[in-house]
Every structure is written in structure tokens, then in C-alpha cells.
Amino acid sequence: MAQIAERLASLRSQLPPSVQLIAVSKNHPAAAIREAYAAGQRHFGENRVQEAIAKQAELTDLPDLTWHLLGQLQSNKARKAVEHFDWIHSVDSWVLAERLDRIAGELGRSPKLCLQVKLLPDPNKAGWDPADLRAELPQLSQLQQVQIRGLMVIAPLGLTAAETQALFAQARTFAAELQQQAPQLRLTELSMGMSSDWPLAVAEGATWIRVGTQLFGPRSL
């Protein structure tokens, strides 16, 4: 665990001020989160709602954590997600966005959302088709309770470095296009880049990178 602080310091030293780090703690114990917290980390990402809730129960003495949901969200977990996460990066449909907005209103919460977009075919990942997102942007602009803040992109496996960087550049361009189409939204965030490709994402304007293995080591599960 002592290595976490060293890895964190090394990673931070490579990031410009415009980029924030999400420490992806999925399949790592609450003790690992404590270690990163002691080294100054405050943003943590989980893929599964129930796993996050269990860890949050162990970390109630750390009140200033910010929790990010990164994994695909099933509609039956939407209420728990709104209750327990500050950011939801994996909003992949209008139906889910509208449900989150309604639940957020019922709970008096206002989570920040990233819209997950699929810019390349990938059978293993969910996400908006760009044309569908363009078409549904007017509806998204009418949501009252949630705060839509940007896009999330996950590079498909098997891309070359050049292909990955081109994908991240495409995401930046697409976000700017959507912002022009819906100026009332604040689509300023680009959640992209993980342990294997975050330098490419940073080069193309990422504002959030999602790093797990590079910080915490191999997953325990």
C-alpha cells in the first residue's frame, strides 16, 4: 500500500493543471482508498454501485470524498446511483438520463453527468451513437435537476496509439460541436484516458482521466 502514494505523486507530476485524476478503486479494498486519500487524492471511481456503497460505509470518516460512477448503469440501480455518486460518467441513453433527472428531483440531489458516446464500433461497450446524441440533445437540454457536463469516451481494445489519439481528438471535436448546438449546456468536461492510454487523452484535451491499475496495482479480483 505504501507504493500508492509514490505512484500518485509520480502521476500527478505528469498532469497539467487542467486535468483531474479519478483513482479507479474498483476491486480494491477501502484500505487502498484510505492510502490514496492520505496522499491527497479525493476523486474515486467505481464501476459497480453496490461495491461503492459497501466501501462508502467503511469510509464515513472521510467526508470530502467525491465519488464517480464509471461502469454501465442498469436502470434498476439508478436511484442508488443518484443517492451515492456525485458524478455519473456512463450515461448512455436518453431513457437513463431522464430517469436520473426524475429521481434526482425526488431526492433533492443534482449529480453531474457525462454522456458516454461510442465514436467507433465496439460490441463490448455501451454508448450513444453520435447521430442519436445530436438528435436527442434538445431533450437533454430540458432536464432540470441533473447537470450535464461533458462526454465520456472509452477506446476500444486493439487500437494503435495513433488510432487511440485520433479517437480522443474526435471526441474533443464532437464535444465542441454539441456545445455549439446546445449552448445552454456546459459540455466542458472530457472524461477519457485510462492507465494504458491517458497520455494520449491528455494530449487531446481530456479534463478527467480514469486510472486504476497504474495507481493501485493489479486488481484483487
C-alpha positions as CSV (number, residue, x, y, z in Angstrom):
1,M,0.0,0.0,0.0
2,A,2.9,2.4,0.7
3,Q,3.6,2.4,-3.1
4,I,0.2,4.1,-3.8
5,A,1.4,7.5,-2.5
6,E,4.6,7.2,-4.7
7,R,2.6,6.2,-7.8
8,L,0.2,9.0,-7.1
9,A,2.9,11.6,-6.8
10,S,4.6,10.4,-10.0
11,L,1.3,10.5,-11.9
12,R,0.3,14.0,-10.7
13,S,3.7,15.3,-11.6
14,Q,2.9,14.5,-15.3
15,L,-0.5,16.1,-15.4
16,P,-1.2,19.7,-16.4
17,P,-3.5,21.7,-14.1
18,S,-6.4,21.4,-16.5
19,V,-6.6,17.6,-15.9
20,Q,-8.1,16.0,-12.8
21,L,-7.4,12.4,-11.8
22,I,-10.0,9.8,-10.8
23,A,-8.5,7.0,-8.9
24,V,-10.4,3.9,-10.1
25,S,-10.7,1.8,-6.9
26,K,-12.9,-1.0,-8.3
27,N,-11.9,-4.4,-6.9
28,H,-9.5,-2.8,-4.5
29,P,-10.3,-2.5,-0.7
30,A,-11.3,0.5,1.2
31,A,-7.8,0.5,2.8
32,A,-6.4,1.3,-0.6
33,I,-8.7,4.3,-0.9
34,R,-7.5,5.4,2.6
35,E,-3.9,5.2,1.4
36,A,-4.6,7.4,-1.6
37,Y,-6.7,9.8,0.5
38,A,-3.7,10.2,2.9
39,A,-1.7,11.2,-0.1
40,G,-4.2,13.9,-1.1
41,Q,-6.4,12.1,-3.6
42,R,-10.1,13.0,-3.3
43,H,-11.8,11.7,-6.5
44,F,-12.5,8.0,-6.7
45,G,-14.2,5.9,-9.4
46,E,-16.2,2.7,-9.1
47,N,-17.8,0.5,-11.7
48,R,-20.5,-1.1,-9.6
49,V,-23.0,0.7,-7.4
50,Q,-23.1,-2.0,-4.7
51,E,-19.3,-2.2,-4.4
52,A,-19.1,1.5,-4.0
53,I,-21.8,1.6,-1.3
54,A,-20.0,-1.0,0.7
55,K,-16.8,1.0,0.6
56,Q,-18.5,4.2,1.4
57,A,-19.9,2.6,4.6
58,E,-16.3,1.9,5.6
59,L,-15.1,5.4,4.8
60,T,-17.7,7.6,6.5
61,D,-15.0,9.3,8.5
62,L,-13.6,10.8,5.2
63,P,-16.4,13.3,4.4
64,D,-14.7,15.1,1.4
65,L,-14.5,12.2,-1.0
66,T,-16.0,12.7,-4.4
67,W,-17.4,9.5,-6.0
68,H,-17.6,8.9,-9.7
69,L,-19.6,6.0,-11.3
70,L,-17.8,4.8,-14.3
71,G,-19.4,1.4,-15.2
72,Q,-22.6,0.8,-17.2
73,L,-25.6,1.7,-15.1
74,Q,-28.7,-0.5,-15.2
75,S,-32.0,1.3,-14.8
76,N,-32.9,-0.6,-11.6
77,K,-29.7,0.9,-9.9
78,A,-30.4,4.4,-11.0
79,R,-31.9,5.5,-7.6
80,K,-28.9,4.1,-5.7
81,A,-26.5,5.8,-8.1
82,V,-28.1,9.2,-7.6
83,E,-28.0,8.7,-3.8
84,H,-24.4,7.6,-3.7
85,F,-22.5,9.3,-6.5
86,D,-21.5,12.9,-7.2
87,W,-20.7,12.2,-10.9
88,I,-22.1,9.6,-13.2
89,H,-19.9,9.2,-16.3
90,S,-21.7,6.3,-18.0
91,V,-25.0,7.9,-19.1
92,D,-25.6,6.1,-22.4
93,S,-29.2,6.8,-23.4
94,W,-32.0,9.4,-23.2
95,V,-34.1,7.0,-21.2
96,L,-31.4,6.7,-18.5
97,A,-30.7,10.4,-18.4
98,E,-34.4,11.2,-18.0
99,R,-34.7,8.6,-15.2
100,L,-31.8,10.1,-13.4
101,D,-33.2,13.5,-13.7
102,R,-36.6,12.5,-12.3
103,I,-35.0,10.6,-9.4
104,A,-32.6,13.4,-8.6
105,G,-35.6,15.7,-8.3
106,E,-37.3,13.3,-5.9
107,L,-34.2,13.0,-3.8
108,G,-33.2,16.7,-3.9
109,R,-29.9,15.9,-5.5
110,S,-28.1,17.3,-8.5
111,P,-25.5,14.8,-9.8
112,K,-23.1,15.8,-12.6
113,L,-23.3,13.7,-15.7
114,C,-21.1,12.8,-18.6
115,L,-22.7,11.3,-21.7
116,Q,-21.0,8.2,-22.9
117,V,-20.6,8.2,-26.6
118,K,-19.4,5.4,-28.9
119,L,-17.4,7.0,-31.7
120,L,-16.1,3.7,-33.0
121,P,-17.9,0.3,-33.2
122,D,-17.3,-1.7,-30.0
123,P,-19.5,-4.6,-29.1
124,N,-18.1,-4.6,-25.6
125,K,-19.1,-1.0,-24.7
126,A,-22.3,0.9,-24.4
127,G,-22.7,4.5,-25.5
128,W,-24.6,6.9,-27.6
129,D,-24.3,6.8,-31.4
130,P,-23.2,10.3,-32.4
131,A,-26.2,10.8,-34.7
132,D,-28.6,9.8,-31.9
133,L,-27.0,12.1,-29.4
134,R,-27.2,15.0,-31.8
135,A,-30.9,14.3,-32.3
136,E,-31.7,13.9,-28.6
137,L,-29.6,16.9,-27.4
138,P,-32.7,19.2,-27.4
139,Q,-34.4,16.8,-24.9
140,L,-31.3,16.6,-22.8
141,S,-31.1,20.4,-22.7
142,Q,-34.5,20.4,-21.0
143,L,-33.5,18.3,-18.0
144,Q,-33.8,20.4,-14.8
145,Q,-32.1,18.5,-11.9
146,V,-29.0,16.8,-13.3
147,Q,-26.1,18.8,-14.6
148,I,-24.8,17.5,-17.9
149,R,-21.2,18.5,-18.0
150,G,-19.5,16.7,-20.9
151,L,-18.7,13.4,-22.7
152,M,-17.1,10.1,-21.7
153,V,-15.2,8.0,-24.3
154,I,-13.6,4.6,-23.9
155,A,-11.2,3.5,-26.5
156,P,-11.9,0.0,-27.9
157,L,-9.3,-2.7,-27.3
158,G,-6.8,-3.3,-30.0
159,L,-6.3,0.2,-31.4
160,T,-2.8,1.5,-32.2
161,A,-1.6,4.6,-30.3
162,A,-2.3,6.7,-33.4
163,E,-5.8,5.4,-33.7
164,T,-6.4,5.9,-30.0
165,Q,-5.2,9.5,-30.2
166,A,-7.3,10.1,-33.2
167,L,-10.4,8.9,-31.3
168,F,-9.7,11.2,-28.5
169,A,-9.3,14.1,-30.9
170,Q,-12.6,13.2,-32.5
171,A,-14.2,13.3,-29.0
172,R,-12.9,16.8,-28.4
173,T,-14.3,18.0,-31.8
174,F,-17.6,16.3,-31.2
175,A,-18.0,17.9,-27.7
176,A,-17.3,21.3,-29.2
177,E,-19.9,20.6,-31.9
178,L,-22.5,19.6,-29.3
179,Q,-21.7,22.7,-27.2
180,Q,-22.4,24.9,-30.2
181,Q,-25.6,23.1,-30.8
182,A,-26.8,23.4,-27.2
183,P,-25.1,26.4,-25.7
184,Q,-27.3,26.3,-22.6
185,L,-25.4,23.1,-21.6
186,R,-21.9,23.2,-20.1
187,L,-20.2,20.5,-22.1
188,T,-16.7,21.4,-20.9
189,E,-15.6,18.0,-19.5
190,L,-13.9,15.2,-21.4
191,S,-13.7,12.0,-19.4
192,M,-11.2,9.9,-21.4
193,G,-8.0,8.0,-20.9
194,M,-7.1,5.1,-18.6
195,S,-3.9,3.6,-17.3
196,S,-2.8,2.4,-20.7
197,D,-3.6,5.5,-22.8
198,W,-4.1,8.6,-20.6
199,P,-1.1,10.5,-22.0
200,L,-2.8,10.4,-25.4
201,A,-6.1,11.6,-23.9
202,V,-4.4,14.4,-22.1
203,A,-2.7,15.5,-25.3
204,E,-6.2,15.8,-26.9
205,G,-7.9,17.8,-24.1
206,A,-9.1,15.3,-21.5
207,T,-10.2,17.0,-18.3
208,W,-10.7,13.8,-16.3
209,I,-8.5,10.7,-16.6
210,R,-9.6,7.4,-15.0
211,V,-6.6,5.5,-13.6
212,G,-6.7,2.3,-11.6
213,T,-4.0,-0.3,-12.3
214,Q,-1.2,2.3,-12.5
215,L,-2.1,3.6,-9.0
216,F,-3.4,0.5,-7.1
217,G,-1.6,-2.3,-9.0
218,P,-3.4,-5.4,-10.4
219,R,-6.9,-5.9,-9.3
220,S,-7.5,-8.3,-6.4
221,L,-10.5,-9.9,-8.2
